[in-house]
Structure formats: C-alpha cells, structure tokens
Amino acid sequence: MSTQTIRLLIVDDDPDIRSLLADYLQGYAMTCTTVADGSAMQTALEQESFDLIILDLMLPGEDGLTLCRHIRQQGETPILMLTARGEAADRVVGLELGADDYVVKPFNPRELVARIHTILRRSKRQLQPLEVQEVRFAGWTLHHIKREITTPEQVLIPLSHAEYRLLCVFLERPQRVLSREQLLDAARGRTIEAFDRSIDLLVSRLRQKLGDDPKSPRLLKTVRGEGYLFDCKVE
C-alpha cells in the first residue's frame, strides 16, 4: 500500500472537514476527491473509481446510512463511516449495511490513516479466491460466495455484511472464548473502547439468524466477564 497512491472519496457536508482531511491525507500518498452530499457522490462514482469512501453519517438529503446502502448495491468499494453519534445501535446499522469500519468524531487524523490502511489490507485479502466455498456446523451450512446460511431444514437465510464477517470469525476459532475486543478487532480490523457494546448487538442479531435462544444458547454461548464461545464442531 505504501508504494501506491490511494484514491479516496470524502463525502461530508462540512467544507472545513473536507479540506482538512484532504490536505492531511495527501501527505500519506492519498489523493482525495471531496463532495458535500449524495448527489455529488453519485456523480463522482460514475466518473471515477475509488479505493475507499469516507462517508459522513449526518448529511443533508439522503443520510450516510442510505448512501451506504446505495454504494453496496453498486459494488464492494470499502466504506469508512464518520459519525458524531455515540450509540452502538447506529454503528451496528452502518456495519450491517456494509460499512467496513467507523470513526467517531472528534478523531485523531493518524488513527484515520491507520484505519484506512487496515481496511484496504483486509479488503485485498477478501478478494483472494476462497479455498473453501462452504463450511458446515451443527447441521448448518455457510455459503461464502453468496454470504448466506442454510438451516438444517434446508432453508436459505441471507446474512448482512456484519453478520457474515462475525460468523466467519467464530467459525475460524470454534470452541474458544473470545473477548469482545478480540471479536470486533478480528471482524472489523480494529480495537474498541471498553464501553463499546456494538459487538453484543451483532452477536444478538447473529443468534436470531441461527435460531439460538439467548436465554439458553446452544451455539453462541456467553461466558460471563470474558466474552463469547462458539460451542460447535466446524467441518
């Protein structure tokens, strides 16, 4: 990454933030196109391809979550969301719609650079051909290509981006206790603050897809004070 110019699209309605980000990131071999809203974003995407999109959550007209959904319908360009919201639920919605990570304002510009490089490294790995297209566990089957699961009764259930990535982390580390920090770091490529409970919401949503009773889970078990355990053999 360090030897190639990274092409970024910055979508933020604050002209000062756009200017400051563009000036700072250019010092790290990143070229930046900046726009103020969803309409200008769409025009930019039609005219040029980008390695990553920095997308503000609070925008005039269509907000960042709506635009995130549109981007994902068009392709797999990585998305880093900027948000002033502290609620875990808002961040989870962005992750489920396909955002690759989020940064809460105010943020350290150096942290933003590190996040960008981490997302691009992870994205590059995900583009590699999969050696295994299906994984089986407890009668279920995960289909990597379509990012969906089949129940033991052969019912297909689609997964959101966040649910798919989190399930992959559990399948790669079965029968091991994983802390919240380890889970989000592995699934999102970043560390989290101690008060961040977005991973709990993601686990809850994944349990719903797997039909796992949260009061007495068979697959995704809570280990009090430590994290979560995927209690299942993986084939």
ZAKOLDREN-572733 format. One record per residue (C-alpha): y negated, x negated, z negated; residue number from 1. Coordinates in pm, whole numbers. Each point is the difference from the previous one (the first is absolute). Layout:
<pts>
      v      u      w num
      Y      X      Z NUM
...
</pts>
This chain:
<pts>
      v      u      w num
      0      0      0   1
   -241   -279    -84   2
     -5   -137    356   3
    -65    333    171   4
   -306    221      0   5
     66    329   -176   6
   -163    306    156   7
   -123    254   -254   8
   -151    346     30   9
   -217     92   -300  10
    -66    373    -49  11
   -263     66   -270  12
   -312    219     -1  13
   -197   -251   -212  14
   -178   -243    239  15
    -47   -259   -276  16
    371     -9    -78  17
     87    -24    371  18
   -239   -289     48  19
    103   -187   -315  20
    372     36     76  21
    -38   -108    362  22
   -208   -306    -93  23
    241   -104   -276  24
    324     56    191  25
   -124   -191    304  26
     15   -309   -218  27
    379     47    -16  28
     71      6    375  29
    -38    377     21  30
   -203    179    266  31
   -134    335   -114  32
    -97    315    185  33
   -186    239   -231  34
    -44    379     32  35
   -137    271   -227  36
    227    299     56  37
    318    139    152  38
   -149     74    340  39
   -120   -357     44  40
    332   -125   -134  41
    192    191    266  42
   -225   -137    273  43
     56   -355   -125  44
    378     50     -9  45
     -3    124    358  46
   -195   -305    117  47
    176   -277   -192  48
    312    -81   -204  49
    -31   -122   -359  50
    227   -187   -239  51
   -113    203   -301  52
   -235    286    -89  53
   -210     -1   -318  54
    -60    370    -66  55
   -231    150   -262  56
    134    310   -172  57
   -332    182    -39  58
   -153     55    344  59
   -227    264    155  60
    185    254    215  61
    370    -84      0  62
     86   -194   -315  63
    211   -314    -19  64
    323    185    -77  65
    -36    217    311  66
    -79   -305    212  67
    296   -187   -150  68
    227    282    116  69
   -150    -15    352  70
     48   -377     21  71
    364     30   -104  72
     62    265    264  73
   -123   -248    262  74
    177   -315   -116  75
     85   -249   -274  76
   -325   -199    -31  77
    -18   -109   -367  78
   -254    186   -216  79
   -176   -127   -312  80
   -186    279   -177  81
   -319    -46   -201  82
    -53    255   -274  83
   -236     61   -288  84
    245    250   -145  85
    205   -109   -298  86
    256    280     -1  87
    353   -115     78  88
     69    325    189  89
   -267    -78    260  90
    147   -342     62  91
    352    137     27  92
   -112    251    265  93
   -146   -286    202  94
    320   -203    -32  95
    215    298     98  96
   -215     63    307  97
     71   -355    111  98
   -264   -226   -154  99
    139   -346    -69 100
   -210    -72   -308 101
   -320     98   -175 102
   -287   -178   -174 103
   -212    175   -261 104
   -376    -57     17 105
   -159   -217   -124 106
    235   -276    107 107
      3   -377     34 108
    -36   -100    369 109
    252   -281    -49 110
    254    257   -121 111
    -66    200    316 112
     76   -307    214 113
    324    -58   -191 114
    103    364     44 115
    -69    -14    374 116
    221   -308     45 117
    276    154   -214 118
      0    323    200 119
     13   -187    331 120
    289   -221   -117 121
    194    307   -114 122
    -81    184    322 123
    126   -293    205 124
    330     -1   -192 125
     40    374     55 126
    -31    -50    377 127
    310   -222      0 128
    318    170    131 129
    202    158   -277 130
    346   -149    -46 131
    117    315   -176 132
   -120    336    130 133
    162    214   -270 134
     67    -39   -372 135
    235    226   -196 136
    -13     82   -370 137
    161    278   -209 138
     77    207    308 139
   -353    -39    136 140
   -101   -198    310 141
   -336   -165     64 142
    -87    -34    371 143
   -241   -292     37 144
   -115     72    355 145
    -96    364    -60 146
    -92    -56   -365 147
    196    301   -120 148
    295     67   -226 149
    309    213     46 150
    132    191   -302 151
    372      7    -87 152
     -5    346    167 153
   -135   -162    321 154
   -351    143    -29 155
   -276   -223    140 156
   -301    -56   -227 157
   -307   -190    127 158
   -165   -261   -222 159
   -366    -89    -24 160
    -98   -363     57 161
    -29    -61   -373 162
    327    174    -83 163
    186   -199    265 164
   -135   -333   -121 165
     71     77   -364 166
    357    110     79 167
     53   -324    192 168
   -106   -199   -306 169
    254    184   -217 170
    276    -39    260 171
    -65   -374     21 172
     23    -30   -380 173
    260    253   -120 174
    111     17   -364 175
   -291   -217   -115 176
   -284    105   -228 177
   -329    -37    189 178
   -337     22   -170 179
   -283    208    145 180
   -178   -324     91 181
    307   -133    184 182
     48    325    188 183
   -353     34    126 184
    -26   -371     71 185
    320     13    208 186
    -83    329    172 187
   -370    -67     61 188
    -20   -378    -13 189
   -244     -6   -289 190
    -23      8   -377 191
   -134    294   -198 192
   -213     52   -306 193
    176     98   -323 194
   -153    349      7 195
    100     76    358 196
    266    273      2 197
     15     65    373 198
    354   -143      7 199
    111    272   -243 200
   -127    266    240 201
    178   -167    291 202
    326    -16   -197 203
    -38    368    -87 204
    -44     94    367 205
    297   -213    103 206
    212    169   -266 207
    -93    338    147 208
    115   -113    345 209
    328   -126   -149 210
     52    315   -206 211
      6   -212   -315 212
    -73    200   -316 213
   -285   -183   -181 214
    134    120   -337 215
    347   -141     70 216
    -17   -221    311 217
    320   -133    152 218
   -152   -251    243 219
   -353    -93   -103 220
     17    -52   -373 221
   -296    -70   -226 222
     46   -292   -238 223
   -246     68   -280 224
   -257   -273    -44 225
    138   -203    292 226
     -7    190    330 227
    263    153    229 228
    363    -60     90 229
    168    106    326 230
    345     71   -144 231
    214      9    312 232
    223   -213    224 233
   -156    -78    338 234
    210    -43    314 235
</pts>
